[in-house]
Amino acid sequence: MGARGETLTGLSGLGDLILTCSSPQSRNFALGLALGRGEQPPAGKLAEGEFTAPVLIELAASQNIEMPVSEAVASILSGRSTIDAAISGLLTRPFRAEE
C-alpha cells in the first residue's frame, strides 16, 4: 500500500513509488537525504517510511521472510545502527541464491 492507501498496481502506483524514491518534494526522500548527509531529519515533516519500516520488518519476520535491506533501514532509523555499519553488514552478507 502506498502512503495514501493505494496498492502498487498500474502506472499510478509505479509513479507514486518513483516519486517517493526520487523527488526532493517527497518526505521519505528528504528523510533519507538528511540521514545520508548526517543531518537531523527535516522538522515538522512526517515521513511514513520512518514509522512503517519497523512494522514491515515485524511482518516479514512473522512470515519467515528475510529482508536485509529493509532491516538495515529500520536499524538506521531506530538508531541501532549507523549507515556505515549497515552498508558494511549488507556488503559482507554471504552470497546465496535468491528465491
N, C-alpha and C positions, 0 to 999 in steps of 0.2 A: 504494500500500500504506500502511496505517496503521502506527502505532507498534508494533503487535503483529503485523504481517504480514497483516492482513486487507485485502481490497480495499474501495474506496469504493463499495459497492453496497448497496442496500436501506436500510432505516431505521437499522440498527445502524451502518453506515458513515457515514451522514449525521449520526447522533447523535454519533459519535466526532469528526467534523470540527467540529461546532458546539461541543462541549465543549472541544476543543483551542483553539478561537479565542475562547472567551468566559468560561471559568471560571478564577478565580484559583487553583484547585487544579491546573490544567494547567501543566506545567513550561515548555512553549513560550509560553504566555500570560504566565507570570511573567517569563520572559526578555525578551519584548517590552516588557512594562510597565517593567521595570528600565531597559532601554535607552532607552525613551521619556522616562523621568524623569532620564536622565543618571547613573544609578547603576550600580554593578557588578552583574553577574548574580548571582542567589542562589547562595551557596556550597553545594557538595555536591549540586546538582540537575542531572542530565544532561537537557538539552533536546535531543531528537532533531533538531529543526529546525536547530540550530546546526551539526550535522555533515552533515545531508542537503542543506542549501542549496547548497554548492559542487558536490556531486555532481549535483544537479538541473541546475545551470547547465551543467556539462560535458556531461551527457546531451542537454540541449536544443540545445547548440551542435553536437553531433555529428549531430543530426537537422535542423540548419539551422532551428531554431525560436527565434523571439525571445520572451523572457520578461522584459520590462523591470522589472516589479515584483520578480520573484524575483531578478533580477540586482542590483537595488538592495538587497534584503535581504541577499544574500550579501556584497555590498560593505561594508555596515554591520557585519555580523558579523565580517568579516575585519579590520576596522579600516582598510580602504582608503578609506572614505567616512564622512562624518558623516551623521546623519539629515537635517539641514537641506539639505546638498548633494544627497543622494539624492532628497529631495522636490522640490527645485528642478529637478533633472535630469529627473524624471518629468513635472513640470508644464510644462516647456519643450520636451518632445518634439514634433516636428511631427505634426500631425493626419494620419491616413491611414486608409484602410478596413481594418477588421479582418477576418481570414479566419475 
